């Protein structure tokens, strides 16, 4: 337990790391904040996994892009051959298109809501003046690119078991679900989609 002068901030969480014992972090003030940053970065560096760290678990770090850029340096971008990437990206877009189409049929969306998938480009028109999402394959970089009317452009790699943006550690499916929930006013959950979590056997299709 650490104490510091000034404004007090305390929290207690328990995280289990495959290569560490369960760690309980109790923090106070800016001194504790700095130690938490160091501790998370150390854990990711040794384990090589950004899946250990999610922004929703650390809301007070959301405004610290430098910290997330440093942590992401230790994450592991999964190396995919061309065939595996193409199959994985196509399957991800197909599944997203189906889920978003079902959302449109649920009756909670604007009348102009429309989903279209063609030649590796998924376009979601929210209707009215709410803008459009474009999600597309970027084969040369083995990425999926997103253009969002709320948060702008992002580039997703397969990091750990998710399509993840390396600069903030947020997964494609998580961002889409959050932004669509905020825009539509109804909770959208994409976490149960098969390709929201990519298993190792799904990256062995090229064999």
HUJO-V264214 format. One line per field, one symbol per residue. ss: DSSP state (A for helix, B for strand, O for the rest). burial: b if it has 16 or more other C-alpha atoms within 10 Angstrom, else e. A space follows every 10 residues. Layout:
ss->???
burial->???
This chain:
ss->OOOOOOOOOO OBBBBOOOOO OOBBBBOOAA AAAAAAAAAA AAAAAAAOOA AAOOAAAOAA AOOOAAAAAA AAOOOOBOOO OAAAAAAAAA AAAAAAAAAA AAAAAOOOOO OOOBBBBBOO BBBBBOOOOO OBBBBBBBAA AOBBBBBBOO OBBBBBBBBO OBBBBOOOOO BAAAAAAAAA AAAAOOOOOO OOOAAAOOOA AAAOOOO
burial->eeeeeeeeee eeeeeeeeee eeeebbbbbb ebbeebeeee bebbbebbbb bbbeeeeeee eeeeeebbeb bbbbbbbeee eeebbbebbb ebbbbbbebb beebeeeebe eebbbebeeb bbbbbbeeee ebbbbbbbee ebbbbbbbee eeebbbbbbb bbbbbbbbbb bbbbbbbebb eeeeeeebeb eeeebbbbee eebeeee
